């Protein structure tokens, strides 16, 4: 038995070898790929904790065809999100250079490459790429959108408007308010040397977004600069309908308009009506207090504000009330006045409804989230006292 066993072992080995040869002859490519030494090289990098080199090896092994394009795009987008834009650019350039890609895949790779350039801050290359996409028989919907973003960053407002008008009609409701803001930017540039053109830009802004508060405020300012207070008041009347949260921004223009008319009693009536419609409008209440002090006396203004603060308390109102009083009669009043002044100075006047950014000056383009028209004036009320007192100097 042992002799037969020693004889059969070589026979079995030979038959196994012959079967294996026949199998690999039928599938030569598969066999070659299974033992590609580059895979072992990549695995070795991973085992040695060199993931960047391993990724480069695996990218080189990944054959570009219609089935693997999405894998390449996903990998490049991952690099871009990680801030490795050079790698993302290299992958997208490699995709575009492949003649095997069909038209739609090539266009998508070009869009992604343009986004890579934008992320890297190379705006001129991104602009060139998106302009090329815009000239295609069927322009990619992202081309005009990204060009609008580029021109906005470069403050090329006329080009931004042109691109905004080319964006897909289904997104008109989102784009028109942006175009209105671009027209307002142009209007501000014309304000000092070409008021006629500035008015034209504001007219265009309101035609694209009838609720553009900024356009109404700029109109009022322009009319006041050429001593036409009644037209300024007409423009200011729109703001309450457009967005009453911006009424506090209109108040200084109202004051100037009525001063030009020499009719402060009319302003007093206007402010009284405004407060009745918007009881929490602290800035209007404070302006009314000063108007009453000017038309009558400080005591009458103090009494009026004192009654108002019982129903609608606010830090700014309290601060104004104390300043109207006789500070030398009550020893604590200077201290209280100092505390309230500190709280008023610390309080943020403007807040973005989109990202929560807050600050002391008005920004039509939010520095936090880069959204237009989302920063709103805020009023400082007693509910914010604890937050203000705890904030550092």
C-alpha positions in Angstrom: 0.0 0.0 0.0 2.8 2.4 0.8 4.4 1.8 -2.5 1.2 2.5 -4.4 0.8 5.7 -2.4 4.2 7.0 -3.3 3.4 6.2 -6.9 0.0 8.0 -6.9 1.3 11.2 -5.3 3.3 12.4 -8.3 0.5 11.4 -10.6 -2.0 13.5 -8.6 0.4 16.5 -8.5 0.9 16.2 -12.3 -2.8 16.0 -13.0 -3.5 19.0 -10.7 -0.8 21.1 -12.5 -2.3 20.2 -15.9 -5.8 21.2 -14.8 -4.5 24.5 -13.4 -2.6 25.3 -16.6 -5.7 24.6 -18.7 -7.8 26.9 -16.3 -5.3 29.9 -16.5 -5.0 29.6 -20.2 -8.7 30.1 -20.5 -8.6 33.2 -18.2 -5.1 34.8 -18.7 -6.2 38.4 -18.0 -7.9 37.5 -14.8 -4.9 35.6 -13.6 -2.6 38.5 -14.4 -4.7 41.0 -12.6 -5.1 38.8 -9.5 -1.4 38.9 -8.9 -0.6 42.5 -10.0 2.4 43.4 -7.8 1.1 47.0 -7.5 -1.7 45.8 -5.2 0.9 44.3 -2.9 2.8 47.5 -3.0 -0.3 49.5 -2.0 -1.1 47.0 0.8 2.5 47.3 2.0 2.1 51.1 2.2 -1.2 50.7 4.2 0.5 48.2 6.6 3.4 50.7 7.1 0.9 53.5 7.9 1.5 55.4 4.7 -2.1 55.9 3.5 -1.2 58.8 1.1 1.2 56.6 -1.0 -1.3 53.7 -0.9 -4.0 55.9 -2.3 -1.8 57.1 -5.1 -1.0 53.4 -6.0 -4.7 52.4 -5.9 -5.7 55.5 -8.1 -3.1 54.3 -10.7 -4.6 50.8 -10.7 -8.1 52.0 -11.1 -8.9 51.8 -14.8 -10.9 54.7 -16.2 -14.1 53.5 -18.0 -17.8 54.2 -17.9 -18.2 52.0 -14.9 -15.5 53.5 -12.7 -16.0 57.3 -13.5 -18.3 57.7 -10.5 -15.6 56.1 -8.3 -13.1 58.6 -9.5 -15.4 61.5 -9.0 -16.4 60.4 -5.5 -12.7 60.0 -4.6 -11.8 63.4 -6.0 -14.7 65.1 -4.1 -13.4 63.4 -0.9 -10.0 65.0 -1.5 -11.6 68.4 -2.1 -13.6 68.3 1.1 -10.4 67.3 3.0 -8.7 70.4 1.5 -6.4 68.3 -0.8 -7.3 70.2 -3.9 -4.2 69.3 -5.8 -5.1 65.6 -5.7 -8.7 66.4 -6.7 -7.5 68.5 -9.6 -5.1 65.7 -10.7 -7.9 63.1 -10.7 -10.4 65.3 -12.6 -7.7 66.3 -15.2 -6.9 62.6 -15.7 -10.6 61.9 -16.3 -11.0 64.7 -18.8 -7.9 63.6 -20.7 -9.4 60.1 -21.3 -10.9 59.8 -24.8 -13.1 56.9 -23.7 -15.4 59.2 -21.6 -18.7 60.1 -23.2 -20.0 63.7 -23.3 -22.1 63.8 -20.2 -19.3 62.3 -18.0 -16.7 64.7 -19.5 -19.0 67.7 -18.7 -19.4 66.6 -15.1 -15.7 66.1 -14.7 -15.1 69.7 -16.1 -17.6 71.1 -13.6 -15.9 69.3 -10.7 -12.5 70.6 -11.9 -13.9 74.1 -12.0 -15.1 73.6 -8.4 -11.6 72.4 -7.5 -10.1 75.6 -8.9 -12.6 77.7 -7.0 -11.8 75.9 -3.8 -8.1 76.5 -4.4 -8.7 80.2 -5.1 -7.6 80.0 -8.7 -10.6 81.9 -9.9 -9.3 82.8 -13.4 -8.9 79.1 -14.3 -12.3 78.3 -12.9 -13.9 81.2 -14.8 -12.2 80.0 -18.1 -13.5 76.4 -17.5 -17.1 77.5 -16.7 -17.2 79.9 -19.7 -16.2 76.9 -21.9 -19.0 74.9 -20.4 -21.4 77.8 -21.0 -20.6 77.7 -24.7 -21.6 74.0 -25.1 -24.7 73.2 -27.3 -26.4 72.2 -24.0 -24.7 74.2 -21.3 -24.3 72.5 -17.9 -26.7 74.1 -15.3 -23.8 74.7 -12.9 -21.8 76.8 -15.3 -23.8 80.1 -15.0 -24.4 79.5 -11.3 -20.7 79.1 -10.5 -19.7 82.0 -12.8 -22.2 84.2 -10.8 -20.4 83.2 -7.6 -17.0 84.0 -9.2 -18.1 87.4 -10.4 -19.6 88.1 -7.0 -16.3 87.4 -5.3 -14.5 89.6 -7.7 -17.1 92.3 -7.3 -17.9 92.3 -11.1 -21.5 93.1 -10.5 -22.5 93.6 -14.2 -21.2 90.1 -15.1 -22.8 88.6 -12.0 -26.1 90.0 -13.1 -25.7 88.6 -16.6 -24.9 85.1 -15.3 -27.8 85.3 -12.8 -30.2 85.9 -15.7 -28.9 82.8 -17.4 -29.6 80.5 -14.5 -32.3 77.8 -14.9 -35.7 79.4 -14.9 -36.8 76.9 -12.2 -34.6 78.7 -9.7 -35.8 82.2 -10.6 -37.3 82.8 -7.2 -33.9 82.1 -5.5 -31.8 84.1 -8.0 -33.9 87.3 -8.4 -33.2 88.7 -4.9 -29.5 88.1 -5.5 -29.7 90.0 -8.8 -31.4 92.9 -7.0 -28.5 93.0 -4.5 -26.0 93.2 -7.4 -28.0 96.1 -8.9 -27.8 97.8 -5.5 -24.0 97.4 -5.5 -23.9 99.1 -8.9 -26.2 101.9 -7.7 -23.8 102.6 -4.8 -20.9 102.9 -7.2 -22.9 105.5 -9.3 -24.2 107.4 -6.2 -21.5 110.1 -6.2 -20.9 110.8 -9.9 -24.0 109.7 -11.8 -27.2 109.8 -9.8 -29.4 109.3 -12.8 -27.7 105.9 -13.5 -27.9 105.1 -9.8 -31.7 105.6 -9.9 -31.9 103.3 -13.0 -30.0 100.6 -11.1 -32.3 100.8 -8.2 -35.3 100.6 -10.5 -33.9 97.5 -12.0 -33.3 96.1 -8.5 -36.9 96.6 -7.5 -38.1 95.1 -10.8 -36.3 91.9 -9.9 -37.3 91.9 -6.2 -40.1 94.3 -5.1 -39.2 93.4 -1.5 -35.6 94.7 -1.7 -35.4 96.9 1.3 -31.9 98.0 0.4 -33.1 99.5 -2.9 -35.7 101.6 -1.0 -33.2 102.8 1.5 -30.8 103.8 -1.2 -33.6 105.6 -3.1 -34.4 107.6 0.0 -30.8 108.5 0.5 -30.4 109.6 -3.1 -33.6 111.8 -2.9 -32.4 113.4 0.3 -29.0 114.2 -1.2 -30.8 116.2 -4.0 -33.2 117.8 -1.5 -36.4 116.0 -2.5 -37.7 114.9 0.9 -41.2 114.0 -0.2 -39.9 111.5 -2.7 -37.6 110.1 0.0 -40.6 109.6 2.3 -42.5 107.9 -0.5 -39.6 105.4 -0.9 -39.5 104.9 2.8 -43.2 104.0 3.0 -42.4 100.8 1.0 -40.2 99.4 3.7 -43.0 98.6 6.1 -44.6 96.4 3.4 -41.3 95.0 2.2 -40.0 93.9 5.6 -40.9 95.7 8.9 -37.9 94.3 10.6 -35.8 96.9 8.7 -37.9 99.9 9.9 -35.2 100.9 12.4 -32.8 101.4 9.4 -35.3 103.8 7.8 -35.8 106.0 10.9 -32.7 108.3 10.4 -33.8 109.0 6.8 -37.3 109.8 8.0 -35.8 112.2 10.5 -33.7 113.9 7.9 -36.7 114.1 5.5 -38.9 115.8 8.0 -36.1 118.1 9.0 -35.7 119.2 5.4 -39.5 119.8 5.3 -39.2 121.7 8.6 -42.1 119.6 10.0 -41.1 117.7 13.1 -44.7 117.6 14.4 -45.5 115.4 11.4 -42.6 113.2 12.3 -44.0 112.9 15.8 -47.4 111.7 14.4 -45.6 109.3 12.0 -43.6 107.7 14.9 -46.6 107.5 17.1 -48.6 105.6 14.4 -45.5 103.4 13.7 -45.2 102.4 17.4 -48.9 101.6 17.6 -48.5 99.2 14.7 -45.1 97.8 15.9 -45.0 98.1 19.7 -41.6 96.5 20.1 -39.9 99.0 17.8 -37.6 100.4 20.5 -35.6 102.6 18.1 -38.8 104.4 17.0 -39.8 105.0 20.7 -36.4 106.5 21.5 -36.6 108.8 18.4 -40.1 109.9 19.5 -38.7 110.7 22.9 -36.1 113.0 21.5 -38.7 114.7 19.2 -41.0 115.3 22.2 -38.1 116.7 24.1 -37.3 119.0 21.2 -40.9 120.1 20.6 -41.9 120.4 24.3 -39.3 119.7 27.1 -37.3 117.0 28.7 -39.9 116.4 31.5 -42.6 115.7 29.0 -40.4 113.3 27.1 -39.3 111.6 30.3 -42.9 111.1 31.4 -43.9 109.7 28.0 -41.0 107.2 27.9 -41.6 106.2 31.5 -45.1 105.2 30.7 -44.1 103.4 27.5 -41.3 101.4 29.3 -43.9 100.0 31.7 -45.5 98.2 28.8 -42.5 97.6 26.6 -39.3 97.5 28.7 -35.9 97.7 26.9 -32.3 98.5 27.9 -32.0 101.3 25.3 -35.2 102.8 26.6 -34.0 102.7 30.2 -30.7 104.2 29.2 -32.5 107.1 27.4 -34.8 107.6 30.4 -31.9 108.0 32.8 -30.1 110.4 30.5 -33.2 112.6 30.5 -33.3 112.7 34.3 -31.6 115.1 36.7 -28.5 112.9 37.4 -27.2 115.0 40.3 -30.4 114.6 42.4 -30.1 110.8 42.9 -26.6 109.4 43.7 -27.3 106.0 42.1 -28.4 107.4 38.7 -24.8 107.9 37.3 -23.9 104.4 38.2 -27.1 103.0 36.6 -26.5 105.2 33.6 -23.0 103.8 33.3 -24.2 100.2 33.5 -26.9 100.7 30.9 -24.5 102.5 28.6 -22.1 99.5 28.8 -24.9 97.1 28.0 -26.1 99.2 25.1 -22.5 99.4 23.7 -22.0 95.7 24.0 -25.2 94.7 22.4 -25.1 93.5 18.8 -27.4 95.6 16.6 -27.6 93.1 13.7 -28.1 89.4 13.5 -28.2 86.9 10.5 -31.3 84.9 10.5 -29.5 82.2 8.5 -26.3 81.5 10.4 -26.7 83.5 13.6 -23.8 85.9 12.8 -24.1 89.1 14.9 -22.4 92.5 14.9 -22.7 96.2 15.4 -22.8 97.2 11.7 -25.1 96.4 8.9 -23.9 93.9 6.3 -26.1 93.2 3.2 -23.9 90.2 2.4 -23.5 88.2 5.6 -19.8 87.6 6.5 -20.7 84.4 8.2 -22.6 82.4 5.6 -22.3 84.7 2.5 -26.0 85.0 2.1 -27.6 88.2 0.8 -30.2 90.1 2.8 -30.3 87.7 5.8 -28.7 90.2 8.3 -31.5 91.9 10.2 -31.6 94.8 12.7 -32.3 93.7 16.3 -33.7 95.5 19.2 -32.1 95.1 22.7 -34.7 94.1 25.3 -34.5 93.1 28.9 -34.5 89.4 28.0 -31.0 89.9 26.7 -29.6 91.4 29.9 -28.0 88.3 31.4 -26.2 87.5 28.1 -24.9 91.0 27.8 -23.7 91.2 31.4 -21.9 87.9 31.1 -20.1 88.8 27.9 -16.4 89.9 28.1 -15.4 93.5 27.6 
